[in-house]
């Protein structure tokens, strides 16, 4: 779903969703649920990216130890 998105774009989208949820009192339950689901998927994407980067950094740094 987020194949064309990078980490920074995903974080910005999460921030936008949070702002939308905080600002809007008129969201239907379906719209609220859809935004919450998207944010959850984006968070999972970001966690995966961070884990991959951590592994890569460990590989790069390990010869220096």
C-alpha positions in Angstrom: 0.0 0.0 0.0 2.8 2.4 0.8 5.3 1.1 -1.8 5.8 4.6 -3.3 6.1 6.3 0.0 9.2 6.9 2.0 9.6 7.1 5.8 9.4 10.9 5.9 6.3 11.0 3.8 4.7 8.4 6.0 5.4 10.4 9.1 4.0 13.5 7.5 0.8 11.6 6.6 0.5 10.3 10.1 0.8 13.8 11.5 -1.9 15.0 9.0 -4.2 12.2 10.1 -3.7 13.0 13.8 -4.4 16.7 13.1 -7.5 15.8 11.1 -8.8 13.6 14.0 -8.0 16.4 16.6 -9.6 19.2 14.5 -12.7 17.5 13.3 -15.7 16.9 15.5 -17.9 16.1 12.5 -16.2 12.8 11.4 -18.5 9.9 11.0 -17.5 6.7 12.8 -16.7 5.1 9.4 -14.4 8.0 8.5 -12.7 8.0 11.9 -12.2 4.2 11.6 -10.7 4.6 8.1 -8.3 7.3 9.3 -7.3 5.2 12.3 -6.7 2.2 10.2 -4.6 4.1 7.7 -2.5 5.6 10.6 -2.0 2.1 12.1 -0.8 0.8 8.7 1.5 3.7 8.3 3.0 3.2 11.8 3.6 -0.5 10.9 5.4 0.7 7.7 7.5 3.1 9.7 8.4 0.5 12.3 9.5 -1.9 9.6 11.6 0.8 7.9 13.3 1.6 11.2 14.0 -2.1 11.9 15.5 -2.5 8.5 17.7 0.6 8.9 18.8 -0.5 12.3 19.9 -3.9 10.9 21.8 -2.1 8.1 23.5 0.2 10.5 24.5 -2.7 12.7 26.1 -4.4 9.6 27.9 -1.2 8.7 29.2 -0.5 12.3 30.1 -4.1 13.2 33.5 -4.2 11.4 34.4 -1.1 13.5 34.0 -2.9 16.8 
